Amino acid sequence: MSNQNFGSKRLVVGAHYGLRDWLSQRITAALMAAFTLVLLLQLIFGGKLGYERWAGIFSQQWMKVLAFVTIVSLALHAWVGMRDIWMDYIKPVGVRLVLQVLSIAWLVGCAGWAVQVLWRL
């Protein structure tokens, strides 16, 4: 009998990312779509649009919570996408690490700024 190996040997790196990332992209997209729909409905059926109306929409606690969840969802959605791009196309590990750290810092900064703007209203 001969000792045969079937198939190719495949180096698996970053195992467990696939399904979790796919699911997180879909869930965060659904949350952002729901927020967009709620906001559009409030703008369409809310009367004349101005600062007072805009501030009134976000003065409600449930809308602030929904907006906060959307901001976090957007940051997570963007992070998964950017991390995948860096992992797929940037081969030098050091450069990839720097780009990932800069991406995280930028996304956290943008999310923090968005929450600060939201809580000022």
Solvent accessible surface area in square Angstrom, and as a share of the most:
residue,aa,sasa,rsa
1,M,249,1.11
2,S,91,0.59
3,N,145,0.75
4,Q,120,0.53
5,N,123,0.63
6,F,180,0.75
7,G,75,0.72
8,S,101,0.65
9,K,188,0.80
10,R,190,0.69
11,L,155,0.77
12,V,82,0.47
13,V,114,0.65
14,G,32,0.31
15,A,58,0.45
16,H,132,0.59
17,Y,65,0.25
18,G,55,0.53
19,L,134,0.67
20,R,125,0.46
21,D,13,0.07
22,W,128,0.45
23,L,85,0.42
24,S,22,0.14
25,Q,36,0.16
26,R,122,0.45
27,I,92,0.47
28,T,5,0.03
29,A,42,0.32
30,A,61,0.47
31,L,63,0.31
32,M,36,0.16
33,A,62,0.48
34,A,47,0.37
35,F,29,0.12
36,T,69,0.40
37,L,107,0.53
38,V,41,0.24
39,L,29,0.14
40,L,89,0.44
41,L,84,0.42
42,Q,31,0.14
43,L,45,0.23
44,I,117,0.60
45,F,160,0.67
46,G,26,0.25
47,G,55,0.53
48,K,186,0.79
49,L,107,0.53
50,G,33,0.32
51,Y,143,0.54
52,E,139,0.62
53,R,67,0.25
54,W,87,0.31
55,A,19,0.15
56,G,28,0.27
57,I,0,0.00
58,F,13,0.05
59,S,71,0.46
60,Q,67,0.30
61,Q,126,0.56
62,W,128,0.45
63,M,0,0.00
64,K,37,0.15
65,V,81,0.46
66,L,38,0.19
67,A,5,0.04
68,F,83,0.35
69,V,55,0.32
70,T,16,0.09
71,I,28,0.14
72,V,74,0.43
73,S,5,0.03
74,L,100,0.50
75,A,22,0.17
76,L,79,0.39
77,H,49,0.22
78,A,32,0.25
79,W,50,0.17
80,V,6,0.04
81,G,26,0.25
82,M,65,0.29
83,R,23,0.08
84,D,52,0.27
85,I,79,0.40
86,W,44,0.16
87,M,55,0.25
88,D,85,0.44
89,Y,162,0.62
90,I,41,0.21
91,K,136,0.58
92,P,81,0.51
93,V,108,0.62
94,G,48,0.46
95,V,76,0.44
96,R,56,0.21
97,L,105,0.52
98,V,84,0.48
99,L,45,0.23
100,Q,30,0.13
101,V,85,0.49
102,L,108,0.54
103,S,14,0.09
104,I,82,0.41
105,A,60,0.46
106,W,173,0.61
107,L,29,0.15
108,V,100,0.58
109,G,44,0.42
110,C,49,0.29
111,A,21,0.17
112,G,42,0.40
113,W,166,0.58
114,A,30,0.23
115,V,19,0.11
116,Q,93,0.41
117,V,58,0.33
118,L,11,0.06
119,W,155,0.54
120,R,167,0.61
121,L,59,0.29
